[in-house]
Each structure stands twice: as structure tokens, then as C-alpha cells.
């Protein structure tokens, strides 16, 4: 089985920082990519940052580049999103995602965590 459990998030003032984490459980996992998405009410889910295992590159969508940093634990089982200089337009539900190849093929999502940026 594969499970993604998120933590972090909450209410922060503009200019503040938050760190999200996502713990990935499962045995002998092989994945295509892992990353972070967010979705505001009434809007599509947008990809923010992704690590592709094919080329090992970490990519960021332009409007978070320089403010958000995605990292992984040494064992690869936890991913983080450090969010700095948060803006009101960053308010959304944030999701971690893993595209798993083996042994349980599928596209897996964390439960989501609310980030609200407001003074």
C-alpha cells in the first residue's frame, strides 16, 4: 500500500513562512516523480514543484520560484516544501503527490493541508 500523509500549514501573515511535509509510506517504492500542488477554491489544481526521477531535476513554477524550496529526506520517504515570503494569493489547499511505478502503480495524493495567508 502507498499512503501520503501531510503535516504543516495553517494561518500566516503576509511575508511569513511555513514548511509543509509529506511522509510517504510503502515498501520498495519506485516512482516517476514527486511534487507539490495547490488548489484554491473554484480553481484548477496547479503544480508548484516537482522532482522527476528520470532526470533528477527539481522544477518550480515561475510564480513560486525563489520563494518556495522543495527538498527530500535522505531516505526519500519525506518531502518538504519550505515557503517563504508568503503572499495572500498563495492561500490554497496544498497537496503532495507521488507517481508510483512499482509495486503499486498509480498517482497518489496526500490529504491536503490548508495554507491561509492573511493579515
Backbone as ProteinMPNN parsed JSONL, in Angstrom:
{"seq_chain_A": "XXXXXXXXXXXXXXXXXXXXXXXXXXXXXXXXXXXXXXXXXXXXXXXXXXXXXXXXXXXXXXXXXXXXXXXXXXXXXXXXXXXXXXXXXXXXXXXXXXXXXXXXXXXXXXXXXXXXXXX", "coords_chain_A": {"N_chain_A": [[0.845, -1.176, 0.0], [0.338, 2.301, -0.53], [0.715, 5.376, 0.979], [0.25, 8.804, 1.562], [0.917, 11.209, 3.861], [0.267, 14.309, 5.073], [1.582, 17.183, 6.803], [1.739, 20.29, 8.586], [1.185, 23.648, 7.421], [-1.439, 26.116, 7.866], [-2.347, 29.262, 9.361], [-0.85, 32.234, 8.36], [0.848, 35.36, 8.383], [1.139, 37.823, 5.738], [4.272, 37.755, 4.09], [5.36, 35.998, 5.863], [6.492, 32.654, 6.8], [6.143, 29.164, 6.105], [6.44, 25.642, 6.566], [5.771, 22.759, 4.841], [5.214, 19.266, 5.099], [5.44, 15.921, 3.876], [4.911, 12.647, 4.355], [5.761, 9.617, 2.989], [4.6, 6.448, 2.786], [5.233, 2.969, 2.364], [6.507, 0.002, 0.839], [9.477, -0.738, -0.88], [9.296, 1.145, -2.992], [9.112, 2.545, -6.218], [9.258, 5.384, -8.102], [7.953, 7.723, -10.515], [7.819, 10.501, -10.286], [7.762, 13.078, -7.776], [6.047, 15.598, -5.956], [4.655, 18.905, -5.326], [1.465, 20.414, -5.161], [-1.151, 22.877, -5.473], [-4.438, 24.103, -4.708], [-6.83, 26.476, -5.064], [-10.089, 27.614, -3.982], [-12.563, 26.984, -6.42], [-10.743, 26.932, -8.487], [-8.384, 25.371, -10.731], [-6.209, 22.633, -9.914], [-2.915, 23.41, -9.362], [0.368, 22.662, -10.347], [3.289, 23.036, -8.412], [5.961, 22.397, -7.704], [8.284, 19.932, -8.632], [10.029, 16.884, -8.555], [11.618, 15.056, -10.863], [12.263, 11.718, -11.417], [13.387, 10.682, -13.625], [15.26, 12.46, -14.767], [16.242, 13.639, -12.538], [15.893, 16.296, -11.964], [14.809, 19.244, -10.278], [12.0, 21.14, -10.519], [10.315, 24.28, -10.622], [7.297, 26.094, -10.626], [6.911, 29.284, -12.171], [5.888, 31.388, -10.57], [6.409, 30.781, -7.937], [9.045, 30.344, -7.773], [12.137, 30.965, -6.274], [10.988, 31.682, -3.886], [9.769, 29.423, -2.797], [10.941, 26.25, -1.742], [11.673, 22.982, -2.51], [12.444, 19.97, -0.934], [13.932, 16.784, -0.086], [13.979, 14.086, 2.284], [16.812, 12.133, 3.397], [16.33, 9.416, 3.005], [14.397, 9.544, 1.143], [11.723, 9.314, 1.759], [10.244, 11.323, 2.835], [9.005, 14.413, 1.865], [9.445, 17.94, 1.563], [8.163, 21.24, 1.635], [9.347, 24.279, 1.737], [8.166, 27.399, 2.358], [8.557, 30.691, 1.773], [8.287, 34.242, 2.302], [5.479, 34.579, 1.989], [2.443, 35.244, 0.238], [-0.845, 36.743, -0.005], [-2.149, 35.614, -2.247], [-1.101, 33.107, -2.282], [-2.688, 31.551, -0.731], [-4.332, 28.545, -0.309], [-5.325, 25.085, -0.677], [-2.865, 22.781, -0.117], [-1.22, 20.105, -1.686], [0.612, 17.091, -1.579], [2.167, 14.915, -3.925], [2.673, 11.792, -5.505], [3.845, 9.896, -8.111], [3.703, 6.673, -8.564], [5.467, 3.824, -9.622], [6.213, 1.124, -9.083], [5.647, -1.0, -6.268], [2.926, -0.625, -6.585], [1.227, 0.648, -8.919], [0.254, 3.907, -9.732], [-1.235, 7.184, -9.233], [-0.735, 9.112, -6.561], [-2.039, 10.953, -3.804], [-1.592, 13.27, -1.114], [-3.559, 14.131, 1.807], [-4.106, 16.792, 1.773], [-3.53, 20.124, 2.9], [-4.453, 23.092, 4.502], [-3.393, 26.304, 3.663], [-3.35, 29.529, 4.688], [-2.918, 32.839, 3.993], [-2.935, 35.779, 5.462], [-3.482, 38.993, 6.846]], "CA_chain_A": [[0.0, 0.0, 0.0], [1.016, 3.582, -0.573], [-0.027, 6.414, 1.67], [0.919, 10.08, 1.726], [0.345, 11.906, 4.997], [0.811, 15.646, 5.132], [1.509, 17.974, 8.008], [2.105, 21.674, 8.377], [0.127, 24.537, 7.002], [-2.051, 26.953, 8.873], [-2.523, 30.681, 9.097], [0.382, 33.004, 8.447], [0.738, 36.714, 7.872], [1.942, 38.075, 4.539], [5.693, 37.849, 4.348], [5.774, 34.943, 6.75], [6.977, 31.395, 6.256], [5.615, 27.888, 6.562], [7.026, 24.452, 5.982], [4.902, 21.608, 4.703], [5.888, 17.992, 4.971], [4.638, 14.826, 3.355], [5.547, 11.363, 4.607], [5.326, 8.608, 2.029], [4.764, 5.108, 3.315], [5.163, 1.897, 1.394], [7.724, -0.781, 0.733], [10.108, -0.961, -2.18], [8.653, 2.026, -3.952], [9.815, 3.148, -7.338], [8.35, 6.398, -8.587], [8.296, 8.556, -11.65], [8.025, 11.864, -9.825], [7.119, 13.514, -6.548], [5.959, 17.038, -6.002], [3.656, 19.663, -4.588], [0.422, 21.11, -5.896], [-2.088, 23.616, -4.646], [-5.714, 24.368, -5.332], [-7.684, 27.457, -4.424], [-11.495, 27.346, -4.285], [-13.018, 27.338, -7.747], [-9.656, 26.941, -9.449], [-7.745, 24.099, -11.0], [-5.041, 22.304, -9.124], [-1.702, 23.835, -10.039], [1.636, 22.124, -9.913], [4.217, 24.028, -7.893], [7.329, 21.928, -7.706], [8.319, 18.51, -8.938], [11.295, 16.207, -8.8], [11.489, 13.968, -11.814], [13.281, 10.7, -11.209], [14.025, 10.385, -14.901], [16.439, 13.297, -14.94], [16.671, 14.122, -11.242], [15.777, 17.741, -11.886], [13.753, 19.858, -9.5], [11.414, 22.246, -11.264], [9.372, 25.125, -9.918], [6.508, 27.001, -11.432], [7.613, 30.561, -12.103], [5.408, 32.32, -9.561], [6.93, 30.442, -6.618], [10.492, 30.202, -7.863], [12.829, 31.932, -5.448], [10.32, 31.768, -2.59], [9.479, 28.073, -2.321], [12.012, 25.293, -1.946], [11.296, 21.599, -2.278], [13.546, 19.098, -0.555], [13.603, 15.425, 0.318], [14.808, 13.466, 3.297], [17.859, 11.292, 2.819], [15.771, 8.142, 2.565], [13.431, 9.809, 0.098], [10.371, 8.997, 2.185], [9.572, 12.538, 3.251], [9.294, 15.596, 1.082], [9.146, 19.17, 2.248], [8.032, 22.465, 0.873], [9.605, 25.47, 2.529], [7.52, 28.523, 1.709], [8.982, 31.955, 2.345], [7.698, 35.459, 1.736], [4.147, 34.191, 1.536], [1.554, 36.284, -0.219], [-2.248, 36.315, 0.077], [-2.509, 34.767, -3.369], [-0.632, 31.755, -2.018], [-3.689, 30.841, 0.051], [-4.877, 27.412, -1.044], [-5.054, 23.781, -0.108], [-1.645, 22.259, -0.701], [-1.203, 18.656, -1.772], [1.769, 16.402, -2.107], [1.805, 13.952, -4.954], [3.689, 10.845, -5.939], [3.5, 8.975, -9.19], [4.384, 5.441, -8.207], [5.551, 2.813, -10.675], [6.317, -0.213, -8.505], [4.848, -2.135, -6.761], [1.52, -0.263, -6.718], [1.179, 1.692, -9.928], [-0.818, 4.862, -9.582], [-0.974, 8.568, -8.908], [-1.175, 9.186, -5.172], [-2.131, 12.293, -3.248], [-1.816, 13.489, 0.295], [-4.918, 14.539, 2.142], [-4.217, 18.226, 1.618], [-3.429, 20.958, 4.086], [-4.826, 24.467, 4.203], [-2.494, 27.417, 3.921], [-4.044, 30.798, 4.578], [-2.019, 33.976, 4.167], [-3.818, 36.902, 5.709], [-3.112, 39.837, 7.962]], "C_chain_A": [[0.887, 1.236, 0.0], [0.132, 4.611, 0.103], [0.844, 7.648, 1.815], [0.194, 10.851, 2.818], [1.044, 13.24, 5.15], [0.706, 16.241, 6.532], [2.025, 19.372, 7.695], [0.909, 22.482, 7.924], [-0.412, 25.349, 8.161], [-2.191, 28.385, 8.403], [-1.207, 31.412, 9.311], [0.139, 34.387, 7.862], [1.534, 36.876, 6.584], [3.397, 38.34, 4.885], [6.236, 36.776, 5.26], [6.177, 33.678, 6.019], [6.244, 30.219, 6.869], [6.394, 26.774, 5.902], [6.011, 23.328, 5.996], [5.738, 20.348, 4.597], [4.902, 16.938, 4.492], [5.425, 13.544, 3.536], [4.931, 10.306, 3.708], [5.626, 7.238, 2.599], [4.565, 4.081, 2.21], [6.515, 1.239, 1.261], [8.179, -0.869, -0.715], [9.478, -0.124, -3.287], [9.619, 2.501, -5.021], [8.85, 4.135, -7.97], [8.893, 7.137, -9.797], [8.625, 9.973, -11.201], [7.323, 12.071, -8.494], [7.069, 15.039, -6.577], [4.835, 17.601, -5.17], [2.728, 20.384, -5.537], [-0.378, 21.967, -4.923], [-3.349, 23.909, -5.441], [-6.502, 25.348, -4.478], [-9.135, 27.172, -4.797], [-11.887, 27.842, -5.672], [-11.953, 27.347, -8.819], [-9.105, 25.541, -9.643], [-6.559, 23.892, -10.072], [-3.782, 22.598, -9.931], [-0.49, 23.124, -9.466], [2.576, 23.242, -9.498], [5.672, 23.617, -8.061], [7.322, 20.425, -7.885], [9.757, 18.052, -9.088], [11.013, 15.034, -9.718], [12.617, 12.982, -11.603], [13.973, 10.315, -12.501], [15.309, 11.18, -15.094], [16.968, 13.869, -13.636], [16.524, 15.612, -11.04], [14.615, 18.143, -10.992], [13.277, 21.097, -10.227], [10.393, 22.976, -10.407], [8.575, 25.938, -10.922], [6.999, 28.425, -11.159], [7.169, 31.441, -10.943], [5.757, 31.917, -8.132], [8.445, 30.307, -6.619], [11.18, 31.338, -7.102], [12.222, 32.112, -4.08], [10.087, 30.401, -1.968], [10.645, 27.157, -2.657], [11.521, 23.901, -1.592], [12.539, 20.777, -1.97], [13.013, 17.722, -0.198], [14.509, 14.977, 1.446], [15.799, 12.532, 2.626], [17.33, 9.952, 2.321], [14.699, 8.315, 1.5], [11.988, 9.607, 0.488], [9.591, 10.202, 2.687], [9.984, 13.671, 2.332], [8.799, 16.82, 1.833], [8.948, 20.283, 1.233], [8.204, 23.628, 1.83], [9.086, 26.67, 1.76], [7.89, 29.792, 2.46], [8.312, 33.115, 1.627], [6.31, 35.181, 1.177], [3.278, 35.4, 1.243], [0.111, 35.813, -0.106], [-2.674, 35.396, -1.061], [-1.952, 33.357, -3.266], [-1.642, 30.929, -1.232], [-4.357, 29.765, -0.796], [-4.751, 26.169, -0.186], [-3.867, 23.196, -0.856], [-1.625, 20.741, -0.605], [0.176, 18.169, -2.188], [1.296, 15.292, -3.032], [2.984, 13.041, -5.248], [3.119, 9.975, -7.037], [4.356, 7.733, -9.012], [4.35, 4.468, -9.377], [5.467, 1.401, -10.118], [6.321, -0.1, -6.991], [3.375, -1.819, -6.985], [1.418, 0.924, -7.655], [0.003, 2.621, -9.684], [-0.307, 6.255, -9.264], [-1.582, 8.836, -7.532], [-1.078, 10.612, -4.651], [-2.194, 12.256, -1.729], [-3.206, 14.032, 0.535], [-5.161, 16.029, 1.959], [-4.109, 18.945, 2.947], [-3.676, 22.404, 3.692], [-3.712, 25.422, 4.585], [-3.273, 28.699, 3.681], [-3.076, 31.918, 4.915], [-2.885, 35.22, 4.28], [-3.329, 37.688, 6.915], [-4.272, 39.985, 8.932]], "O_chain_A": [[2.026, 1.212, 0.466], [-1.063, 4.699, -0.178], [2.026, 7.554, 2.148], [-1.004, 11.114, 2.71], [2.26, 13.301, 5.334], [-0.144, 15.85, 7.332], [2.666, 19.599, 6.669], [-0.236, 22.042, 8.033], [0.09, 25.28, 9.282], [-2.157, 28.676, 7.207], [-0.537, 31.223, 10.327], [-0.677, 34.557, 6.956], [2.499, 36.147, 6.357], [3.711, 39.05, 5.84], [7.45, 36.654, 5.418], [6.202, 33.631, 4.789], [5.784, 30.278, 8.01], [6.942, 26.941, 4.813], [5.459, 22.989, 7.042], [6.847, 20.372, 4.062], [3.692, 17.057, 4.684], [6.487, 13.373, 2.937], [3.712, 10.133, 3.68], [6.783, 6.909, 2.863], [3.825, 4.306, 1.253], [7.547, 1.851, 1.539], [7.381, -1.047, -1.636], [9.169, -0.622, -4.369], [10.78, 2.812, -4.754], [7.736, 3.762, -8.337], [10.095, 7.171, -10.061], [9.589, 10.575, -11.675], [6.408, 11.33, -8.136], [7.942, 15.687, -7.153], [4.16, 16.894, -4.422], [3.143, 20.895, -6.577], [-0.289, 21.799, -3.707], [-3.336, 23.957, -6.671], [-6.802, 25.078, -3.315], [-9.39, 26.548, -5.827], [-11.582, 28.973, -6.051], [-12.227, 27.733, -9.955], [-9.328, 24.646, -8.827], [-5.991, 24.837, -9.525], [-3.609, 22.095, -11.041], [-0.342, 23.002, -8.25], [2.649, 24.277, -10.16], [6.505, 24.406, -8.509], [6.457, 19.729, -7.353], [10.59, 18.745, -9.671], [10.253, 14.129, -9.373], [13.79, 13.357, -11.608], [15.032, 9.688, -12.477], [16.324, 10.638, -15.532], [18.018, 14.511, -13.618], [16.992, 16.143, -10.033], [13.58, 17.478, -10.951], [14.063, 22.0, -10.515], [9.702, 22.377, -9.582], [9.104, 26.407, -11.93], [7.446, 28.735, -10.054], [7.986, 32.171, -10.382], [5.427, 32.649, -7.198], [9.055, 30.17, -5.559], [10.844, 32.511, -7.269], [12.878, 32.646, -3.186], [10.194, 30.24, -0.753], [11.258, 27.272, -3.718], [11.012, 23.675, -0.495], [13.555, 20.878, -2.659], [11.809, 17.524, -0.031], [15.652, 15.421, 1.56], [15.657, 12.183, 1.454], [17.825, 9.414, 1.33], [14.151, 7.328, 1.008], [11.102, 9.715, -0.36], [8.391, 10.099, 2.938], [11.168, 13.864, 2.057], [7.864, 16.748, 2.63], [9.495, 20.259, 0.131], [7.319, 23.925, 2.633], [9.519, 26.928, 0.636], [7.572, 29.944, 3.639], [7.835, 32.984, 0.5], [6.012, 35.512, 0.029], [3.365, 36.433, 1.908], [-0.142, 34.608, -0.109], [-3.481, 34.491, -0.853], [-2.295, 32.497, -4.077], [-1.464, 29.72, -1.085], [-4.884, 30.048, -1.872], [-4.15, 26.193, 0.889], [-3.871, 23.125, -2.085], [-1.972, 20.166, 0.428], [0.825, 18.767, -3.047], [0.171, 14.803, -2.925], [4.139, 13.466, -5.239], [2.042, 9.394, -6.899], [5.559, 7.737, -9.272], [3.323, 4.313, -10.039], [4.72, 0.572, -10.638], [6.945, 0.818, -6.46], [2.642, -2.652, -7.518], [1.512, 2.074, -7.226], [-1.118, 2.166, -9.454], [0.886, 6.472, -9.055], [-2.801, 8.79, -7.364], [-0.172, 11.368, -5.001], [-2.766, 11.342, -1.135], [-3.938, 14.352, -0.402], [-6.307, 16.478, 1.989], [-4.542, 18.441, 3.983], [-3.17, 22.879, 2.675], [-3.161, 25.356, 5.684], [-3.794, 28.922, 2.588], [-2.485, 31.938, 5.996], [-3.492, 35.655, 3.302], [-2.825, 37.116, 7.883], [-4.145, 40.67, 9.947]]}, "name": "protein", "num_of_chains": 1, "seq": "XXXXXXXXXXXXXXXXXXXXXXXXXXXXXXXXXXXXXXXXXXXXXXXXXXXXXXXXXXXXXXXXXXXXXXXXXXXXXXXXXXXXXXXXXXXXXXXXXXXXXXXXXXXXXXXXXXXXXXX"}
